[in-house]
Amino acid sequence: MSCRVTRRHRGGTCPRVLGGYRATVPCSALPPRCFPVTDARPHHLYVVEDDVALRDMLATYLERQGMAVTAMASAEELLKRMDRLRPDLVVLDINLPGLSGLQACQQLRAQGDRLPIILLTAQSDEIDRVLGLEMGADDYLGKPFSARELLARIRAVLRRVGTAPGLPVPGAAPVALGDLRFDPASRTLQGPDGARVLSTVEFALLAELVASPHVPLSRERLLAATHQRADSVAERTIDVAVMRLRKLVEPDPAMPRFIQTVRGHGYMFVPGGSA
């Protein structure tokens, strides 16, 4: 049984309409805020949303799921807090007053920061979603959305980060890409000018490609490898990720040697590059 509420409600599942957006949460998840008893450090999230009701509801729900949450209303506050304490992941609304979520994401990526970011976008605004991916966001969720779906996306991104720097990837050996050396085991991409930072999606994409040299990989397979969703912008999602990756590994991204397009199918890794 479900019910529509604008106040706290106990029992059942409540689709809550907050600030014009609908988010479905278990009613029991709303009061009170608390953390389960656990020996592990909870993941720390920043939730950046200017709609106070939606922001508070998400913070309460995520805390009840064992997350530590710092909620804030602006991208400016996010950037200030980043100088003091880095979270494990940021849930970032695109349409914020002042500095937008897209601009904040762009600033972080321009600084080489690969902090996992999930964007909250308008359901129908494909342009914002594509721009967010081009700027390096790890995932996006359109409003209205289910809080449980947001939690699933958060956990999926954290799992990708959880295999992160330093943990071995079984059977993976370093791969040369011209002057670059990609080591899946340590998740590093080294070049003459030092290390190049890979986002979680960029790492997963490159690791999948180099694991099957000279084999064309479909967009569907690459979507699965990067834990992206097959939806209306799925193909564009992979194309954007490949474009970003080429900027990191290709001498001339406009004339790719290592990550080649297989027309009508997907992409292929060519060891040593093509002439």
Phi and psi restraints in degrees (value plus and minus 20) as a CYANA .aco file:
   2 SER   PHI    -151.7  -111.7
   2 SER   PSI     143.7   183.7
   3 CYS   PHI    -170.9  -130.9
   3 CYS   PSI     134.3   174.3
   4 ARG   PHI    -117.7   -77.7
   4 ARG   PSI     107.7   147.7
   5 VAL   PHI    -154.5  -114.5
   5 VAL   PSI     138.2   178.2
   6 THR   PHI    -147.0  -107.0
   6 THR   PSI      -7.9    32.1
   7 ARG   PHI    -162.3  -122.3
   7 ARG   PSI     157.8   197.8
   8 ARG   PHI     -86.0   -46.0
   8 ARG   PSI     121.7   161.7
   9 HIS   PHI    -164.3  -124.3
   9 HIS   PSI     119.3   159.3
  10 ARG   PHI    -128.9   -88.9
  10 ARG   PSI     116.5   156.5
  11 GLY   PHI      74.9   114.9
  11 GLY   PSI     118.7   158.7
  12 GLY   PHI      58.4    98.4
  12 GLY   PSI    -183.2  -143.2
  13 THR   PHI    -143.9  -103.9
  13 THR   PSI     112.4   152.4
  14 CYS   PHI    -134.1   -94.1
  14 CYS   PSI      97.6   137.6
  15 PRO   PHI     -96.6   -56.6
  15 PRO   PSI      91.9   131.9
  16 ARG   PHI    -118.5   -78.5
  16 ARG   PSI     111.0   151.0
  17 VAL   PHI    -120.0   -80.0
  17 VAL   PSI      88.9   128.9
  18 LEU   PHI    -147.1  -107.1
  18 LEU   PSI     101.5   141.5
  19 GLY   PHI      37.8    77.8
  19 GLY   PSI      11.7    51.7
  20 GLY   PHI      66.3   106.3
  20 GLY   PSI     -21.9    18.1
  21 TYR   PHI    -137.1   -97.1
  21 TYR   PSI     129.4   169.4
  22 ARG   PHI    -131.2   -91.2
  22 ARG   PSI     103.0   143.0
  23 ALA   PHI    -150.1  -110.1
  23 ALA   PSI     104.9   144.9
  24 THR   PHI    -113.6   -73.6
  24 THR   PSI     104.6   144.6
  25 VAL   PHI    -157.4  -117.4
  25 VAL   PSI     131.5   171.5
  26 PRO   PHI     -82.7   -42.7
  26 PRO   PSI     111.6   151.6
  27 CYS   PHI     -79.9   -39.9
  27 CYS   PSI     -55.1   -15.1
  28 SER   PHI     -86.0   -46.0
  28 SER   PSI     -33.2     6.8
  29 ALA   PHI    -100.9   -60.9
  29 ALA   PSI     -29.9    10.1
  30 LEU   PHI    -101.2   -61.2
  30 LEU   PSI     -77.2   -37.2
  31 PRO   PHI    -128.7   -88.7
  31 PRO   PSI     127.7   167.7
  32 PRO   PHI    -115.5   -75.5
  32 PRO   PSI     159.3   199.3
  33 ARG   PHI     -98.0   -58.0
  33 ARG   PSI     108.6   148.6
  34 CYS   PHI    -182.5  -142.5
  34 CYS   PSI     148.2   188.2
  35 PHE   PHI    -136.7   -96.7
  35 PHE   PSI     120.5   160.5
  36 PRO   PHI     -84.8   -44.8
  36 PRO   PSI     133.1   173.1
  37 VAL   PHI     -94.5   -54.5
  37 VAL   PSI     102.6   142.6
  38 THR   PHI    -174.0  -134.0
  38 THR   PSI     130.6   170.6
  39 ASP   PHI    -103.8   -63.8
  39 ASP   PSI     -39.0     1.0
  40 ALA   PHI    -103.7   -63.7
  40 ALA   PSI     128.9   168.9
  41 ARG   PHI     -90.8   -50.8
  41 ARG   PSI     108.7   148.7
  42 PRO   PHI     -88.7   -48.7
  42 PRO   PSI     129.3   169.3
  43 HIS   PHI     -84.6   -44.6
  43 HIS   PSI     117.8   157.8
  44 HIS   PHI    -122.2   -82.2
  44 HIS   PSI     102.0   142.0
  45 LEU   PHI    -133.7   -93.7
  45 LEU   PSI     126.0   166.0
  46 TYR   PHI    -122.7   -82.7
  46 TYR   PSI     107.7   147.7
  47 VAL   PHI    -131.4   -91.4
  47 VAL   PSI      95.1   135.1
  48 VAL   PHI    -132.7   -92.7
  48 VAL   PSI      85.7   125.7
  49 GLU   PHI    -172.4  -132.4
  49 GLU   PSI     106.9   146.9
  50 ASP   PHI    -102.6   -62.6
  50 ASP   PSI     -35.8     4.2
  51 ASP   PHI     -97.5   -57.5
  51 ASP   PSI      88.0   128.0
  52 VAL   PHI     -82.2   -42.2
  52 VAL   PSI     -59.8   -19.8
  53 ALA   PHI     -86.5   -46.5
  53 ALA   PSI     -65.3   -25.3
  54 LEU   PHI     -85.1   -45.1
  54 LEU   PSI     -61.6   -21.6
  55 ARG   PHI     -80.6   -40.6
  55 ARG   PSI     -66.9   -26.9
  56 ASP   PHI     -86.6   -46.6
  56 ASP   PSI     -59.8   -19.8
  57 MET   PHI     -83.7   -43.7
  57 MET   PSI     -64.3   -24.3
  58 LEU   PHI     -84.3   -44.3
  58 LEU   PSI     -61.9   -21.9
  59 ALA   PHI     -80.7   -40.7
  59 ALA   PSI     -65.2   -25.2
  60 THR   PHI     -83.0   -43.0
  60 THR   PSI     -66.5   -26.5
  61 TYR   PHI     -82.9   -42.9
  61 TYR   PSI     -66.6   -26.6
  62 LEU   PHI     -87.1   -47.1
  62 LEU   PSI     -55.1   -15.1
  63 GLU   PHI     -84.7   -44.7
  63 GLU   PSI     -59.1   -19.1
  64 ARG   PHI     -86.7   -46.7
  64 ARG   PSI     -38.8     1.2
  65 GLN   PHI    -111.5   -71.5
  65 GLN   PSI     -11.3    28.7
  66 GLY   PHI      75.1   115.1
  66 GLY   PSI     -10.3    29.7
  67 MET   PHI    -113.4   -73.4
  67 MET   PSI     130.0   170.0
  68 ALA   PHI    -114.1   -74.1
  68 ALA   PSI     108.3   148.3
  69 VAL   PHI    -144.9  -104.9
  69 VAL   PSI     111.5   151.5
  70 THR   PHI    -133.5   -93.5
  70 THR   PSI      96.8   136.8
  71 ALA   PHI    -121.3   -81.3
  71 ALA   PSI     122.0   162.0
  72 MET   PHI    -169.2  -129.2
  72 MET   PSI     144.4   184.4
  73 ALA   PHI    -125.9   -85.9
  73 ALA   PSI     -27.8    12.2
  74 SER   PHI    -163.8  -123.8
  74 SER   PSI     136.1   176.1
  75 ALA   PHI     -89.9   -49.9
  75 ALA   PSI     -50.5   -10.5
  76 GLU   PHI     -81.8   -41.8
  76 GLU   PSI     -61.9   -21.9
  77 GLU   PHI     -86.3   -46.3
  77 GLU   PSI     -57.5   -17.5
  78 LEU   PHI     -77.1   -37.1
  78 LEU   PSI     -70.5   -30.5
  79 LEU   PHI     -85.1   -45.1
  79 LEU   PSI     -55.2   -15.2
  80 LYS   PHI     -86.1   -46.1
  80 LYS   PSI     -63.7   -23.7
  81 ARG   PHI     -88.1   -48.1
  81 ARG   PSI     -48.7    -8.7
  82 MET   PHI     -81.9   -41.9
  82 MET   PSI     -47.0    -7.0
  83 ASP   PHI     -92.6   -52.6
  83 ASP   PSI     -40.1    -0.1
  84 ARG   PHI    -124.6   -84.6
  84 ARG   PSI     -61.5   -21.5
  85 LEU   PHI    -169.9  -129.9
  85 LEU   PSI     102.4   142.4
  86 ARG   PHI    -110.8   -70.8
  86 ARG   PSI     111.3   151.3
  87 PRO   PHI    -103.6   -63.6
  87 PRO   PSI     159.3   199.3
  88 ASP   PHI    -104.6   -64.6
  88 ASP   PSI     -44.0    -4.0
  89 LEU   PHI    -183.8  -143.8
  89 LEU   PSI     131.4   171.4
  90 VAL   PHI    -139.9   -99.9
  90 VAL   PSI     108.8   148.8
  91 VAL   PHI    -118.2   -78.2
  91 VAL   PSI      94.9   134.9
  92 LEU   PHI    -146.9  -106.9
  92 LEU   PSI      97.3   137.3
  93 ASP   PHI     -91.7   -51.7
  93 ASP   PSI     120.0   160.0
  94 ILE   PHI     -94.5   -54.5
  94 ILE   PSI     -65.2   -25.2
  95 ASN   PHI    -110.0   -70.0
  95 ASN   PSI      57.4    97.4
  96 LEU   PHI    -125.6   -85.6
  96 LEU   PSI     130.6   170.6
  97 PRO   PHI     -88.0   -48.0
  97 PRO   PSI     129.2   169.2
  98 GLY   PHI      53.1    93.1
  98 GLY   PSI    -147.2  -107.2
  99 LEU   PHI     -87.3   -47.3
  99 LEU   PSI     105.4   145.4
 100 SER   PHI     -98.5   -58.5
 100 SER   PSI     145.1   185.1
 101 GLY   PHI     -82.2   -42.2
 101 GLY   PSI     -56.8   -16.8
 102 LEU   PHI     -83.0   -43.0
 102 LEU   PSI     -62.5   -22.5
 103 GLN   PHI     -85.8   -45.8
 103 GLN   PSI     -59.5   -19.5
 104 ALA   PHI     -84.5   -44.5
 104 ALA   PSI     -63.2   -23.2
 105 CYS   PHI     -80.6   -40.6
 105 CYS   PSI     -63.9   -23.9
 106 GLN   PHI     -82.5   -42.5
 106 GLN   PSI     -61.8   -21.8
 107 GLN   PHI     -83.2   -43.2
 107 GLN   PSI     -63.9   -23.9
 108 LEU   PHI     -83.4   -43.4
 108 LEU   PSI     -64.0   -24.0
 109 ARG   PHI     -88.6   -48.6
 109 ARG   PSI     -54.7   -14.7
 110 ALA   PHI     -84.5   -44.5
 110 ALA   PSI     -47.1    -7.1
 111 GLN   PHI    -104.8   -64.8
 111 GLN   PSI     -18.5    21.5
 112 GLY   PHI      62.8   102.8
 112 GLY   PSI      -8.2    31.8
 113 ASP   PHI    -104.7   -64.7
 113 ASP   PSI     101.0   141.0
 114 ARG   PHI    -126.6   -86.6
 114 ARG   PSI       9.8    49.8
 115 LEU   PHI     -74.3   -34.3
 115 LEU   PSI     110.9   150.9
 116 PRO   PHI     -80.3   -40.3
 116 PRO   PSI     112.5   152.5
 117 ILE   PHI    -151.5  -111.5
 117 ILE   PSI     109.3   149.3
 118 ILE   PHI    -132.4   -92.4
 118 ILE   PSI     102.8   142.8
 119 LEU   PHI    -111.8   -71.8
 119 LEU   PSI     121.2   161.2
 120 LEU   PHI    -121.3   -81.3
 120 LEU   PSI     101.4   141.4
 121 THR   PHI    -147.3  -107.3
 121 THR   PSI     146.4   186.4
 122 ALA   PHI     -88.0   -48.0
 122 ALA   PSI     117.0   157.0
 123 GLN   PHI     -74.4   -34.4
 123 GLN   PSI     -58.3   -18.3
 124 SER   PHI    -113.4   -73.4
 124 SER   PSI     -21.9    18.1
 125 ASP   PHI    -112.5   -72.5
 125 ASP   PSI      63.1   103.1
 126 GLU   PHI     -86.0   -46.0
 126 GLU   PSI     -52.6   -12.6
 127 ILE   PHI     -80.8   -40.8
 127 ILE   PSI     -65.7   -25.7
 128 ASP   PHI     -82.3   -42.3
 128 ASP   PSI     -59.9   -19.9
 129 ARG   PHI     -85.1   -45.1
 129 ARG   PSI     -64.2   -24.2
 130 VAL   PHI     -85.5   -45.5
 130 VAL   PSI     -62.8   -22.8
 131 LEU   PHI     -80.5   -40.5
 131 LEU   PSI     -62.0   -22.0
 132 GLY   PHI     -80.0   -40.0
 132 GLY   PSI     -62.7   -22.7
 133 LEU   PHI     -86.2   -46.2
 133 LEU   PSI     -59.2   -19.2
 134 GLU   PHI     -83.6   -43.6
 134 GLU   PSI     -50.7   -10.7
 135 MET   PHI    -106.6   -66.6
 135 MET   PSI     -20.8    19.2
 136 GLY   PHI      85.1   125.1
 136 GLY   PSI      -8.4    31.6
 137 ALA   PHI     -84.5   -44.5
 137 ALA   PSI     129.7   169.7
 138 ASP   PHI    -106.9   -66.9
 138 ASP   PSI     -46.6    -6.6
 139 ASP   PHI    -184.0  -144.0
 139 ASP   PSI     152.5   192.5
 140 TYR   PHI    -167.3  -127.3
 140 TYR   PSI     140.0   180.0
 141 LEU   PHI    -163.2  -123.2
 141 LEU   PSI     106.8   146.8
 142 GLY   PHI    -106.7   -66.7
 142 GLY   PSI     120.4   160.4
 143 LYS   PHI    -106.0   -66.0
 143 LYS   PSI     123.2   163.2
 144 PRO   PHI     -93.7   -53.7
 144 PRO   PSI     134.8   174.8
 145 PHE   PHI    -162.8  -122.8
 145 PHE   PSI     143.1   183.1
 146 SER   PHI    -109.3   -69.3
 146 SER   PSI     111.8   151.8
 147 ALA   PHI     -81.5   -41.5
 147 ALA   PSI     -51.4   -11.4
 148 ARG   PHI     -86.7   -46.7
 148 ARG   PSI     -56.3   -16.3
 149 GLU   PHI     -87.0   -47.0
 149 GLU   PSI     -60.3   -20.3
 150 LEU   PHI     -79.6   -39.6
 150 LEU   PSI     -64.4   -24.4
 151 LEU   PHI     -79.8   -39.8
 151 LEU   PSI     -62.3   -22.3
 152 ALA   PHI     -83.1   -43.1
 152 ALA   PSI     -60.6   -20.6
 153 ARG   PHI     -84.9   -44.9
 153 ARG   PSI     -62.7   -22.7
 154 ILE   PHI     -79.2   -39.2
 154 ILE   PSI     -67.9   -27.9
 155 ARG   PHI     -84.5   -44.5
 155 ARG   PSI     -57.0   -17.0
 156 ALA   PHI     -84.5   -44.5
 156 ALA   PSI     -64.1   -24.1
 157 VAL   PHI     -86.0   -46.0
 157 VAL   PSI     -62.0   -22.0
 158 LEU   PHI     -84.9   -44.9
 158 LEU   PSI     -53.0   -13.0
 159 ARG   PHI     -84.2   -44.2
 159 ARG   PSI     -60.6   -20.6
 160 ARG   PHI     -84.1   -44.1
 160 ARG   PSI     -61.5   -21.5
 161 VAL   PHI     -90.9   -50.9
 161 VAL   PSI     -47.8    -7.8
 162 GLY   PHI     -87.3   -47.3
 162 GLY   PSI     -39.3     0.7
 163 THR   PHI    -108.9   -68.9
 163 THR   PSI       0.7    40.7
 164 ALA   PHI     -96.7   -56.7
 164 ALA   PSI    -196.1  -156.1
 165 PRO   PHI     -54.5   -14.5
 165 PRO   PSI     102.2   142.2
 166 GLY   PHI      86.9   126.9
 166 GLY   PSI     -43.2    -3.2
 167 LEU   PHI    -107.2   -67.2
 167 LEU   PSI     115.4   155.4
 168 PRO   PHI     -91.1   -51.1
 168 PRO   PSI     129.9   169.9
 169 VAL   PHI    -127.9   -87.9
 169 VAL   PSI      90.8   130.8
 170 PRO   PHI     -72.8   -32.8
 170 PRO   PSI     112.1   152.1
 171 GLY   PHI      55.4    95.4
 171 GLY   PSI     -15.8    24.2
 172 ALA   PHI    -110.8   -70.8
 172 ALA   PSI     108.8   148.8
 173 ALA   PHI    -134.4   -94.4
 173 ALA   PSI     133.9   173.9
 174 PRO   PHI     -78.4   -38.4
 174 PRO   PSI     126.5   166.5
 175 VAL   PHI    -147.9  -107.9
 175 VAL   PSI     115.5   155.5
 176 ALA   PHI    -111.4   -71.4
 176 ALA   PSI     115.2   155.2
 177 LEU   PHI    -148.1  -108.1
 177 LEU   PSI      63.6   103.6
 178 GLY   PHI      44.7    84.7
 178 GLY   PSI    -144.2  -104.2
 179 ASP   PHI    -101.1   -61.1
 179 ASP   PSI     -22.4    17.6
 180 LEU   PHI    -118.1   -78.1
 180 LEU   PSI     133.3   173.3
 181 ARG   PHI    -150.2  -110.2
 181 ARG   PSI      95.4   135.4
 182 PHE   PHI    -119.8   -79.8
 182 PHE   PSI     102.2   142.2
 183 ASP   PHI    -135.3   -95.3
 183 ASP   PSI      80.3   120.3
 184 PRO   PHI     -81.2   -41.2
 184 PRO   PSI     -49.8    -9.8
 185 ALA   PHI     -84.1   -44.1
 185 ALA   PSI     -58.9   -18.9
 186 SER   PHI    -125.3   -85.3
 186 SER   PSI     -18.8    21.2
 187 ARG   PHI      38.9    78.9
 187 ARG   PSI      19.0    59.0
 188 THR   PHI    -135.7   -95.7
 188 THR   PSI     129.0   169.0
 189 LEU   PHI    -146.0  -106.0
 189 LEU   PSI      84.1   124.1
 190 GLN   PHI    -121.5   -81.5
 190 GLN   PSI     119.1   159.1
 191 GLY   PHI    -154.9  -114.9
 191 GLY   PSI     157.1   197.1
 192 PRO   PHI     -77.6   -37.6
 192 PRO   PSI     -48.0    -8.0
 193 ASP   PHI    -115.3   -75.3
 193 ASP   PSI      -9.2    30.8
 194 GLY   PHI      89.5   129.5
 194 GLY   PSI    -188.3  -148.3
 195 ALA   PHI     -95.5   -55.5
 195 ALA   PSI     123.5   163.5
 196 ARG   PHI    -131.1   -91.1
 196 ARG   PSI     110.4   150.4
 197 VAL   PHI    -103.1   -63.1
 197 VAL   PSI     111.5   151.5
 198 LEU   PHI    -127.4   -87.4
 198 LEU   PSI     117.1   157.1
 199 SER   PHI     -93.6   -53.6
 199 SER   PSI     150.3   190.3
 200 THR   PHI     -81.4   -41.4
 200 THR   PSI     -60.2   -20.2
 201 VAL   PHI     -89.0   -49.0
 201 VAL   PSI     -62.8   -22.8
 202 GLU   PHI     -82.7   -42.7
 202 GLU   PSI     -61.5   -21.5
 203 PHE   PHI     -83.5   -43.5
 203 PHE   PSI     -69.0   -29.0
 204 ALA   PHI     -80.7   -40.7
 204 ALA   PSI     -58.8   -18.8
 205 LEU   PHI     -87.2   -47.2
 205 LEU   PSI     -67.2   -27.2
 206 LEU   PHI     -86.1   -46.1
 206 LEU   PSI     -60.6   -20.6
 207 ALA   PHI     -82.0   -42.0
 207 ALA   PSI     -60.2   -20.2
 208 GLU   PHI     -86.9   -46.9
 208 GLU   PSI     -61.4   -21.4
 209 LEU   PHI     -86.9   -46.9
 209 LEU   PSI     -67.6   -27.6
 210 VAL   PHI     -91.1   -51.1
 210 VAL   PSI     -39.4     0.6
 211 ALA   PHI     -92.6   -52.6
 211 ALA   PSI     -36.0     4.0
 212 SER   PHI    -152.9  -112.9
 212 SER   PSI      49.9    89.9
 213 PRO   PHI     -82.9   -42.9
 213 PRO   PSI     122.1   162.1
 214 HIS   PHI      44.3    84.3
 214 HIS   PSI      -6.4    33.6
 215 VAL   PHI    -131.7   -91.7
 215 VAL   PSI      98.7   138.7
 216 PRO   PHI     -85.6   -45.6
 216 PRO   PSI     108.7   148.7
 217 LEU   PHI    -130.7   -90.7
 217 LEU   PSI     111.3   151.3
 218 SER   PHI     -91.8   -51.8
 218 SER   PSI     139.2   179.2
 219 ARG   PHI     -81.4   -41.4
 219 ARG   PSI     -56.0   -16.0
 220 GLU   PHI     -81.5   -41.5
 220 GLU   PSI     -62.7   -22.7
 221 ARG   PHI     -85.9   -45.9
 221 ARG   PSI     -60.7   -20.7
 222 LEU   PHI     -88.9   -48.9
 222 LEU   PSI     -54.2   -14.2
 223 LEU   PHI     -80.6   -40.6
 223 LEU   PSI     -65.1   -25.1
 224 ALA   PHI     -84.6   -44.6
 224 ALA   PSI     -60.4   -20.4
 225 ALA   PHI     -85.6   -45.6
 225 ALA   PSI     -52.5   -12.5
 226 THR   PHI    -117.7   -77.7
 226 THR   PSI     -14.0    26.0
 227 HIS   PHI      41.2    81.2
 227 HIS   PSI       6.0    46.0
 228 GLN   PHI    -102.5   -62.5
 228 GLN   PSI     142.5   182.5
 229 ARG   PHI    -117.0   -77.0
 229 ARG   PSI     124.0   164.0
 230 ALA   PHI    -104.0   -64.0
 230 ALA   PSI      79.7   119.7
 231 ASP   PHI    -159.4  -119.4
 231 ASP   PSI    -181.8  -141.8
 232 SER   PHI     -84.4   -44.4
 232 SER   PSI     -40.9    -0.9
 233 VAL   PHI    -135.8   -95.8
 233 VAL   PSI       3.1    43.1
 234 ALA   PHI     -79.3   -39.3
 234 ALA   PSI     -70.0   -30.0
 235 GLU   PHI     -83.6   -43.6
 235 GLU   PSI     -60.2   -20.2
 236 ARG   PHI     -84.1   -44.1
 236 ARG   PSI     -54.7   -14.7
 237 THR   PHI     -78.9   -38.9
 237 THR   PSI     -69.0   -29.0
 238 ILE   PHI     -88.0   -48.0
 238 ILE   PSI     -60.3   -20.3
 239 ASP   PHI     -80.9   -40.9
 239 ASP   PSI     -59.9   -19.9
 240 VAL   PHI     -86.1   -46.1
 240 VAL   PSI     -63.0   -23.0
 241 ALA   PHI     -82.8   -42.8
 241 ALA   PSI     -61.1   -21.1
 242 VAL   PHI     -84.8   -44.8
 242 VAL   PSI     -60.8   -20.8
 243 MET   PHI     -79.2   -39.2
 243 MET   PSI     -64.8   -24.8
 244 ARG   PHI     -85.0   -45.0
 244 ARG   PSI     -60.7   -20.7
 245 LEU   PHI     -85.9   -45.9
 245 LEU   PSI     -59.8   -19.8
 246 ARG   PHI     -81.5   -41.5
 246 ARG   PSI     -54.1   -14.1
 247 LYS   PHI     -84.1   -44.1
 247 LYS   PSI     -44.8    -4.8
 248 LEU   PHI    -108.3   -68.3
 248 LEU   PSI     -53.1   -13.1
 249 VAL   PHI    -134.2   -94.2
 249 VAL   PSI     -35.8     4.2
 250 GLU   PHI    -116.7   -76.7
 250 GLU   PSI     116.7   156.7
 251 PRO   PHI     -79.0   -39.0
 251 PRO   PSI     -59.2   -19.2
 252 ASP   PHI    -153.2  -113.2
 252 ASP   PSI      78.5   118.5
 253 PRO   PHI     -77.1   -37.1
 253 PRO   PSI     -46.1    -6.1
 254 ALA   PHI     -93.8   -53.8
 254 ALA   PSI     -40.5    -0.5
 255 MET   PHI    -148.0  -108.0
 255 MET   PSI      51.9    91.9
 256 PRO   PHI     -84.9   -44.9
 256 PRO   PSI     116.6   156.6
 257 ARG   PHI    -124.3   -84.3
 257 ARG   PSI     -59.1   -19.1
 258 PHE   PHI    -113.2   -73.2
 258 PHE   PSI     -59.8   -19.8
 259 ILE   PHI    -131.7   -91.7
 259 ILE   PSI      78.1   118.1
 260 GLN   PHI    -121.6   -81.6
 260 GLN   PSI     127.3   167.3
 261 THR   PHI    -101.5   -61.5
 261 THR   PSI     111.6   151.6
 262 VAL   PHI    -125.8   -85.8
 262 VAL   PSI      82.4   122.4
 263 ARG   PHI     -76.5   -36.5
 263 ARG   PSI     111.6   151.6
 264 GLY   PHI      59.4    99.4
 264 GLY   PSI     -19.1    20.9
 265 HIS   PHI    -151.1  -111.1
 265 HIS   PSI     -81.4   -41.4
 266 GLY   PHI     150.5   190.5
 266 GLY   PSI    -143.2  -103.2
 267 TYR   PHI    -160.0  -120.0
 267 TYR   PSI     140.2   180.2
 268 MET   PHI    -164.2  -124.2
 268 MET   PSI     119.8   159.8
 269 PHE   PHI    -111.5   -71.5
 269 PHE   PSI     109.6   149.6
 270 VAL   PHI    -134.6   -94.6
 270 VAL   PSI      84.5   124.5
 271 PRO   PHI     -80.2   -40.2
 271 PRO   PSI     116.3   156.3
 272 GLY   PHI      61.6   101.6
 272 GLY   PSI     -34.8     5.2
 273 GLY   PHI      58.5    98.5
 273 GLY   PSI     142.7   182.7
 274 SER   PHI    -116.2   -76.2
 274 SER   PSI     133.3   173.3
